[in-house]
Amino acid sequence: MSEIKRKFNFEGKESIGKVNTEKEEFDDFIFDDTALVYKSSEGLVIMVGCAHSGICNIIEYAKEVCSEERIVDVIGGFHLLDPSDFQLDNTVKYIEELGPNKLHASHCTDLHSKIALSRVADIEEVGVGLRLEYV
């Protein structure tokens, strides 16, 4: 993917750092986020890096680009390290409505966030050597 559209007001609003040029310094919101989407026979498998633009924004953009509503799995960092209640509550609500088959939340997703997400989705363990197959 390239620049991720910011659809939701509860994520992707905080800068990750600063960009310094010869003329100015400004906040970096990492608009050119990274994700990879595989369109399987069952729906989309979305693999993200750190989801700085927001996991829900990335999922929505993947659905749009691929013209597919079904989500099989979302794998990677969800950028939910000590999120505000507003962000976490809205993310959980979005995931519940989305109804993915499962989630593989990894780095930059704290335990509190994983527990909250597990109330509405099947959260599976992620680690070195994990092998997933989709057709």
Summary of the structure (lengths in Angstrom):
residues: 135
radius of gyration: 15.0
end to end distance: 21.1
largest distance: 49.8
contacts: 387
relative contact order: 0.18
helix: 25%
strand: 24%
